[in-house]
Amino acid sequence: MKDAVSVSGPESPLNVSPEVESVVFVIDKSGSMDGNRIVRTKAALVKSIHRLHPEQSFCVFLFDDRSVPLNPLNGKAKLKPATKGNVRKVTELIEEVTASRGTQPHNALEAAIRLQPGLVILLSDGEFDPGVIAQITELNRQQRPMGRIDCIGLDENVLTLRELARQNHGDYHQAASR
């Protein structure tokens, strides 16, 4: 593994290549993300969304331990083009997010995969039930083509994220919230 990069720096693993047609960001907003972590993560996410091209589509899920993830695009899980209007709406909603509760990414990941994006980017600072890896990988294998899941361990080497990325043709990055 490379040295940890800044989640908000120019080499941020949240940045999406222009070749990626569609992306779903799945971002941890659990209590352990409170303070500087959530502030920097939100800023990096907003910056990454602003870098998307209008022909790229995206969706954002923010999760904690609630069974239904927050989807800041009009409450409906749908990939939307990265137009100025859509980017502005999502940016405004991201600014209102606060950290609380526990870390359960399963529902957000499941909803993300069902959208069949070319890339899912999952960012979390904590471990979660390892059984989620097998469930999400199986669901992802049912998609045609199978999507790629890149994972980012924020300030931590998160083993469940590393394994999820490995099983889903993705990369694992360790990023610092600085």
Beta strands, then each sheet from edge to edge (+ up, - down):
strand 1: 5-6
strand 2: 22-28
strand 3: 57-63
strand 4: 80-81
strand 5: 119-124
strand 6: 148-154
strand 7: 172-176
sheet 1: 1+ 7+ 6+ 5+ 2+ 3+ 4-
end
